[in-house]
Amino acid sequence: MNTSERPHRNFYGRRKGKHLKTSQEGYLEEDLAALSPGPVDWDVNPDRTPLDLQGLFGGKPVWLEIGFGGGEHMVHQAAANPDVGIIGCEPYINGVAMLLGKIRKAHVDNLAVYPGDVRDMFDVLPEASIDRAFLLYPDPWPKARHHRRRFVTEEHLEPLVRVLKPGAIFRVATDIPDYVRQTLEQVPGHGFEWLAKGPSDWRVAWDDWISTRYEQKALREGRVPHYLTFRKK
């Protein structure tokens, strides 16, 4: 995307929750800047110059996690895949602080963190630069009038498909049946193939999955996780 005219984008959701712990404030002050993927925000990159992913990760394949929550999955994948670089986007600063604490404990160095809206990240990711993307337990926006705020809409899927490489994998996990419905209606229509061949392909978690705190809450409350795998055509 090459334009200096900033589009109007409504943001829904929280950017900050309850008071941060002193240790978390320290993580944000001491660690966050060093984990930046480069200039993403409009005030530092008004021309929307693409990020240098080759320089960022030394030519490694790049994965993208959209809304990483508390960071459990992102750190797990980084530790298990040191030959991959992973960018995580999360506007909720409390979640960012939680991730930074986990990064310290895990001693992983193949991560980059953007504490903001993934739509701004899409602007500056080079075309066909991402090998895998994750959308894990996104905000369900359960009310019908709010369904347009969900990620699985044209506003998000069009730029996602632009930045994914041909053949790239897109994983979606959710415990909300209506989110499954909308995902299966919208994602294949935006250049993806659903890879399921049988019920186990959406009922059973991926082999490299780590259950997150959001999934554990869903299970405690009796909701059933669904694991959807798509491939960009």
N, C-alpha and C positions, 0 to 999 in steps of 0.2 A: 504494500500500500504506500503510494507516494502522494501525499497531499499535506498541505500545511493548514487545511481547514478542519478544525476539530469537530467531529460529528457529535450531535446531541445524544447522550446515552443516559437513560435513567438507571439508577442503581437501587436495587431492592435488597434488603437484608441488613445485617449488623456489620459494622466495621470494628467495634470494640464492645466487649462485654464487661464482666465484673473486674474489679481492680486487679491489676497484675501483681504477682509476687515480686519481691525485690530481685530475686534471682532471674526471673523472666525479663524484667526491665533491663538487667545487666546483659542478658543474651541479645536483646534487641540493640542495645547501644554498642556492644562490643563485637558482635558477629554478623549482623545482618548486612551491613554494607559490603563486607568481603565476599558475600555469597550472591551479590547482584549478578544477573545475567548480562548486564549492560544497560544502556539508556533506553528505558521503556516509556516512562511517563511523558506526557505532552510538553511539560515545561522544560524538560532536558533534551527532548528529541522531537521538536515540532515538525521537522521534515519527514519523520517516520522512516529514518534510515534503518535498513535491516540490521539485526544483530549479527555479530560475527561468531556463529556457533562453532566454526572450525577452530578459531582461536580459543574459544571458551572451554571446549572439551577435547582439544587436540585431535579432532577428526573422528572421535567416537560417534557411534549412533546416538541419537538424541530422543529421549522419551519426554512426554509432557503429562503432568498430573494436574487436572483441573479441579481446584478446590480440594486441597489435601487434608482438610480438617485438622486433626491433631498431629498428623505426620507419620503415624505408625507405618502405613503402607509404603510411603515414599522412602523412608529410611530403610525399611526391610528390603525393598527392591534395589536400592543403592548398594547395600551391603552384599546382596546376592549377585549383583551384576556390576562388578567394578570396571568392566569393559564398556559400560554405557554411561552417558551423561543424562541426568534427569533434571528437568526444570519443573518447579512446582509453583502454581499460582494460587493465592489465597488472600482475599481482602480482609478476613477477620483476624485482627492483629493478635488476639489471644491464641488462636491456632498457630500463627506464625511463631509466637514465643514458645509454644509447646514443641513445635518442630525443632527449633534451634537447640533446645535442651536435649532432645533425642539425638541430634547430630553430634553434639559434644560427647555424649555417652558412647555412641556407636563408632566414632572416629572415621566417618566416611567423608570423602573429599570429592565425590563426583556428582555433586548437587549444586543447583542454583535456585535461588528463591526470589520470587517477585510478590511482594505484599500488596497486591492490587487486583483489579478486574482483568480477567483473562481476555476480554475483548481488546484491551489496550496491548496486551502481549501479542495477540493475533496480528495487529497492525504491523509489528516489527519483526515477526518471524519470517525468514525467507520462504519463498514458495517451495513446496515439496522438500521440506527439511526435517520433518519429524517422522520417526520410525514407529512410534507407538504412543497412544494416548489413553488416559484413564479418566473416567467420570464415575466416582465411587460415592454412593449414597448422597447424591445432590439434594439440595433443598427441594422438597416435593411440591411446594406451593399447592396444597390440596384443594383450595377453592377453585371452582371452574373458571371464575373470572380472572384468576391469577395464572392460569396454565400458560399464557403467553410469556410469563417470566421464566419458565423452565428453560434449562439449557437446550433441550432437544427441540429447538425451534430454528427457523431459517436464519435468524440473526446470528446464531452461534454456529450452526452446522455448516453454513456456507464458508465462513473463514476457516473453520476447522478442516474441511476437506481440501481447501487451498494449501494449507501448510503441511498436510500429511503427504508422505511419499506414496506412489502407487504400490499397492500391496500392504500398506501399513495397517496395523491392528488397532482397533478402537474397542476398549472394554467399558461396559457399563454395568454397575451393580446397584440395585435398588430393592427395597422391601415394599414398595408401593405399587399395587397392581395397576392402577391407572397410569403410573409413570411408565410401567412396562408397555402398556397399550400404546401410549403416545410415542415412546421410543421406537417400537416396531412399526408404527405408522410413518414416522418422519425420517428416521435415519436411513433406511434403504432407499428412500426417494431422493436422497442427497448424495448419491454416488457410493453407497456402501452395500456390501453383501453380508447378510446374516449367516453365520457359519454353522448354526445348529443343525444337527442331523437327527437328534432325538431328544426326549425330555431331560436326560441326564446332562445335556449340554447347557441347559439353563438352570437346572436344579442343583448341580454339583459345582462347588467352587473350583477355580483354576488351581492347577497343581502347585503354583508358586504363591498362592493367596495367603495372606495373614488377616485374620479377622480383626476389624477395627472396633473402636469403642461404639461407633454408631451402629455397626452390625450387632454387637452384643446387646445393645439397648433394644434393637428391633426384635431379637430373639426372646429377650425377657418379656417383651410385651406381646408376644405371640404372632409377630409378623414373619413372613417367609421371604428370605432373600432370593433374588433372581440374578443370574450372572449371564450377561449377554455379550457375545463376541461378534464383532463386525470386522470386515476387511474392506479397505478402500479399493474400488475397482480400478 
